[in-house]
Amino acid sequence: MFIPFLIMLREGIEAALIVGIVAGFLKKGGHGNLMPAVWIGVLLAVALSLFVGAGLQLFAAEFPQKQQELFEGVVGLIAVIMITSMVFWMRKAARSIKGQLHASVDHALARSHGQAWALIGMVFLAVAREGLESVFFLLAIFEQSADWQAPVGALAGIALSVAVGYGLYTGSVRLDLRRFFKLTGIFLLFVAAGLLAGAVRKFHEAGIWNQLQQVVFDFSDTLPLDSPLGALLSGLLGYQEAPVLGEVIVYFGFLFISLFIFLQSQPQASAPAPARP
């Protein structure tokens, strides 16, 4: 429950920041009449994310068992790539995202015709990126946790992110965003490591990866996954009661490299950060 909550809280705050920055810039510049275009872009992005998520779920349900395991492994791998790129992109772009959005809005307003359409497109692309990331994150999480707690956690994260985003926009909430994104980034790298190990496991179950299958340790008697602590560690850190060598290697290898790079001091940049891929 906590992982989908944190993922949706972070993604929701990112999306809320985008909308809040654009809305504040429009209001300050006397273009409040264009706010409906912003909300249309947001609604279209949400609709696209829901459509893609539902489509992938229906698509996966038609697979036989082996192909479904392969599909789940691929989704997990995509989620790892997207989580990692998102964490590192925000680390670089946090200082310049406001300026980038202001420049994009200025470009849209500079058009003699079609300002509303340009704003719709800009907001749609920015918010849809966050929404599609969330789709793959949640698909990967839901495949590992089929109980009711994961969807409830995701909905709670969305609800809190909306409240925080509104508070940030009105000034009633103060949040050290740099610290928030750094701490959640560290935690999400642990989540990504667990998803990567899970993807390796799914590829083995699909029959396409059969190397390094020696069990490293077996805690099924002392700390089973269905125990409260085992379930907590599994949700937070990707714990498995009897991991094989391949899973252990990719988990700790990914974690060591990603944390080492992420925790390096970020140099002050005079130029804006590059656009997110």
Secondary structure, DSSP 8 states (H G I E B T S, - for coil): -HHHHHHHHHHHHHHHHHHHHHHHHHHHTT-GGGHHHHHHHHHHHHHHHHHHHHHHHHHHHTS-HHHHHHHHHHHHHHHHHHHHHHHHHHHHHTTTHHHHHHHHHHHHHT-SS-HHHHHHHHHHHHHHHHHHHHHHHHHHHHHH--STHHHHHHHHHHHHHHHHHHHHHHTS----HHHHHHHHHHHHHHHHHHHHHHHHHHHHHTTS--SS--B----TTTS-TTSHHHHHHHHHH---SS-BHHHHHHHHHHHHHHHHHHTS-----SS------
